[in-house]
């Protein structure tokens, strides 16, 4: 093997920049489904590989300590990924880099930075803005309960102003570092006009939590968002076996996030990066199939007299929320096929009671004000047959009805 080939094999280009540029400049842009399968893997065939390798190394040898020092200094200055071979697992990992490349492609951003969880990703964003003296956040409820708590409690020194979308512009201050929305929102599936919100933000970065929609249903960066947050634990992984978070953004902000990640240690394990890259390959198929089932279940629930109200997004998706006339806890206790569990986005259908679980940490008054009623149930629809799911729901709803003798 000649030295050039050896170098390529030892230090692959996960972005596959040359192959990607050739596709783009040929006038044949790749569709989302194609990107989901190939992004982050463009260099594999040139290396004689089919499946992406998993690099579990925590450290990497270097016999040129002067050059190594220069590369570390460059990272400290800009947060840019070091050129050449990896340095240390907390600085970056080739397997994780493949996932980051693929997710950035799917979201249409210049870069993406992965973290150990969705909350670690959000924390890094808040710390990045606070490092510039911009601690104030404007946010729209509802958000995921732990995101709400992180902002409200000021655990990272942030101060939050809660408002509705129409009040964003008036809530901005000189020290506002971020505007945050989630659309569709957890758990009510409320939607906001992202383009209008981005306009209201002016020069303040808009962060959109896109966990529920995924880039299959919407790409917030195309509507003006500078930051796109995912709990990658959910649909991006898709199988309930990986914990991760990721922020898709421009390269300038990514550099700051990498520095925060290096300093705080919220790194993603390489095996998790591998599982996420594998999950992305089936993301469009999974989301579209589950969305079709969810839409049908939403239709049946809306026509059911045992159900008071159904929430289902205009853009579609695999999430359904509904409020029952009876006892929601009995619905949870009554399912047999559906799994009563927190989280979402898995291949199997999950159901939970937000007021008791995911949003219990939010104050009752604030929770109800955001539309999270005590009778609301949130269901993440999986890939099971729609009639089997309905049979299970029907029996559980029967058990929730209070019979008065």
N, C-alpha and C positions, 0 to 999 in steps of 0.2 A: 504494500500500500504506500503511495507517495505521501509526502508531508502534507500537501493540501487536502487530500482525501482524509488523512488521519485527523487533521484539524477540524474538518467538517463533522466527522463522526463524533469526535470527543466533545465538541462544543456546538451543537446544532443551533440553527436559527429557528426558534419556535414560531416566530412571526411569519416565516416563509416569505420575506419581503419581496424578493425578486419574482417568485412565482405569482404572488398576488398582484404586483404591479403589472406583470405581463397580461394578466386577465383583465385588469382595469383599463389598460391602455389599448386593448384590442377591441374595445367597444362592446364587450360582453360582460356587464356586471353580473355578479352572482346573486341569485335569489337567497332569501333567508334560510330556506331549507337546505340549500347547498352549503352555505356558510356554516350552518350548524354542524354539518358532517365533516367539513374540511378545514375550517379555521383552526389555527393552532397546530395543525398536522401537516402543513404544506411541505415541510422539509423531509417528511418520513421516507417517501419513495426514493429520494436521492441518497438516503443512507441505507437503503435496502431493508427498511422496516415497514411494517404495516400497522401494528398497535403502538401507541406512544409509550416510551419507556418511563419507568418510575425511578427517579433519582432520589434516594434516601439519604444521601450524604449530608452531614451537618457542617463539614468543613472541607476545604479543597487545597491541595498542595500548591505552593508557589516557591520557586527557587530564586525569584528576583524580588527581594523584599523592598527595594527602592520603587520599583514599578507598582508593587502592591500598595505601598503607602500612597503613591500618587493617585491610584484608582480610588482608594478609600477617601482621600482628601476631596476628590472630584464628587464623590457621592455626598459627602458632608456639605458641599457647597450648593448642590442643585437637586439632589435626590434622584438624579438620572441613573438608570440601570447601568452598572459598570460594563464596559466593553470587554470582550474576551471571556475567559473562563470564569465560573462563579467564584465567590470569595468565602462566603460564610452563610449558613442557612438562614440567619436572621436578616441578612441583607437581600436575599432572593434565592429562588430555587427554579431550576429549569422546568420541572414538571408543573409547578404552579404558574410559571410564566406562560406556558401553553394555554392554560385555562384563561388567564388574564387577556391574552391576545384574542382568543376566541370570543369572549364576552364583549370586549371592546368592539369587535367587528359586528356582533349581533346588535349592540346598542347604538352603533354608529358614532362612537367617540374615538378620540385619539389613543386613549390608554384605559387601563383598568387596574385596580390594586385590590388584591384579595386579602382577607383577614380570617381570624379563627372563628368568628361568628358575625352575624349581622349587627349585633350590639357593639362589637369591637370595631366594626367598620364605621358605624355612626359616631362612636366615641372619638375615633381618629379624625373625622371631619370636624367635630366640635373643637378638639384640641388644636387642629391646624388653624382654624379661624381665631381661636383665643390666643395663639402664639403671635398673632398680628395685632392683638389688642381689641379684637372684635368679638366680644363675648355675648352680645345680644342676639337672640334668635326670635324671629317671627314665625309662628306656626299655626296651622289650621287643624282643628280636631274634626273627626277622630284620627288618631295615629295608633299604631301598635302600642299596647299598654306599657311595655317597658321603655319604648321611645318616649312616650308621654312622661313617664316617671323620671327618666334621665334628665329631661329638660326642666320639668317642674321642680324637682328636688335640688337642682343646681349642683349636682354631684361633681361636675367638672368645672364649676365656677361660672357656668352660663346663666343668663337671665332670659326668661321667655315671656313674650307677649302673645297671648292666644287671640285669634281674630278669625273672622270669616273671610272668604276670598276677596270680597269687596272692600275689606278694611285693610288689606295688606299695605298699600301705598302709604296710608296715614299712620301705620304702626312703625314704619321705618325710622331709624335714628342714625346719627353719625357713627355710632358704634355697632350697628347691626351687621353681623357677619354672615348671616344665613337666613333664608326663608325656606321652611320645610313643609311639604304637603305629602300626603299619601293618596293615590288615586288609581284604582278604586281603594277605598279606605278600609282598614281593618277595625271592626268587623262588619260595619254597616254597608260596605260596598258603595258608599257615597263617592261621586265623581266630581272633579273640578275641571274647569277649562284651563288646561295647562298653558296654552299659548297666552291667554289673557292674564293668568297669574304671572308668567314670566315677564310680561310687559310691565305689570305693576311693580316688579322687583327692581326695575331700573338696573343699576350696576351691581346690586347685591346678588350673589350667587343663589340660584334656586336649586334646592335638593328635592328630588322626587323619589319617594319610595315606590319602586316599580315591581315589588315582590309579587303582588297578586296578578298583575297584567302580563308580566314578562315581555321581552322584546317581540314576542310573537303577536301580541295584541296592540302594543303601543311602544314607541321609541321617544321618550320624553326629550332627549337631546334635540330631536328634530323640531320640537315645539318651544325651544328656548331654555330648557333646563341645562345648567352647567354640570350638575352632579346627579347621577342616577344610582340609587342605593338598592341593593338586593340582600335579603336574607337568602343566601344561596342554599341554605338548608332545605328550602322549600322546592319550588318547581325546577330550579336549575339542576340540583342534584336529582330530585324526582323519585327517590326510592326510600326515603326515610332512614338513610344509613350514613349521612355525612352532615357535619356541622360546619358552617362557613358563612362568610359575608363578603361582599365585594362592592366597590364603588367604581362606576364607569365615569370617566371625566376626561378633560384635556390633559396633555402631558405636563403642563405647568403645575396644575393642582396635584397630579399624580406624584410628581417629585416630592412635594411637601408631605403627602400621605405616606410615601415610602420612608421618609425620614422619621415620621411619627411611629410607623410600624417598627422600624429598627430600634428606636429608643424605648418603646413600650413593650415590645416583644409579642404583639398580638398576631403572630405569623400563622399562616395556614400550613398544615402538615402536607407533605408531598402526596401521600396516599389520598388525602381528601381532594387535592388538586386533580389527581388522576380520575377519581370518581366523578368529579364535577365536569371534567372535559368529556368523559363518557356520557354523562347525563345530558349535556348540551346536544349531543348528536341526535337524540330522540325528542328533544324539547318541542319542536313544532308539532310532531305527530301526537305526542302525549297531550299537549295543551288543547289542540283542536278536537281530539277525540273526547277528552273529559269535558270540554266546553259544550259539546253537542248534548251529552248526557245531562249536564247541569242545567242547560236551557230547558230541556224536557221536564226535569224534576221541578224546576221553578214554575213551569206552566201548570203542572199537576197540583203543586202546593197552593198556587194562587187560586185554584178552583175548589179547594178543600175547605169545608166549613169549620174544621178544627183548627185552621190556620188563620190568624188575624191579619198578617201582613207578610209579604215576601219582598226581599231586596235582591235585585239582580242587576248587574251593571249594563248600561247601554252598549258598551264595547264587547260584552260577552265575558267569557271566562269560566273557570271551573269552580268558582266559589258561589255559594248560595247562602243567604241568611234569611231566617224567617222567625216570626213571632207567633207563638201558639196561644190559644185561649186557655188551655189547660196548664198543667205543671211541666215546665221545661225539664226539670230534673228527672221526671218519669220517662220522658222521651230518651234522655241519655241512658237511663237504666234499662230501657226496653229494647234497644237495638241488639241485633245478634250478628248480622253480616257486617254492618258498618262498625268501625272501630271508635269507641269513645275515648278520644285522646287529643292532647294539644298538638300544635303544629298543623301543617297543611302541605299540599303539593305532592303527596306521595301517590303511588299507583293504586293504593287502596283508599276507600272513602273514610274520612274522619269527621267526627262531630264533637262539638264542645259548647259549653255554656260560658260565653265571654265574661258576664258579670261575676262569675265565680272563679274564673281561671285567668284568661289572658289579660283581662282588663280589671281584675280585682284590685290591682295596685293603684288604679286611678280612683280618686275620690268619687263617692256615689253621686253627688250633685253634678260634678263635671262629666261623669260617665253618662248619666241620663241626659244631660244637656247636649251631649254629642250624639244622641240617638241610640245609645247602647242600653236598651231597656232590660229589665230583669227577666223578661219572657223571650228574649232573643236567643236564638241558636245559630251557630255558624257551622256550615258544612263544607268541607273540601271534597269535591267529587272526584273519584278515581276512575279506573278503567273497567269496572265491573259492568255487567249488563244492566241496562236501565230498569228493566222489569224486576230483576232481583232486588235492586236497591229500593224500588218503590214498594215492593212487598214488605221489606224490612221496615221502611219508614211508616207504612200504613199500620203495621202492628204496633210499633212504638207509639204512634199518635193515638191509637185506641187506648193504650195503657195510660196516656196522660190525661184523658178526659175524666173530670171529677163528676161522679154520679151522685146526685142528690136524691135520697129516698124519702 
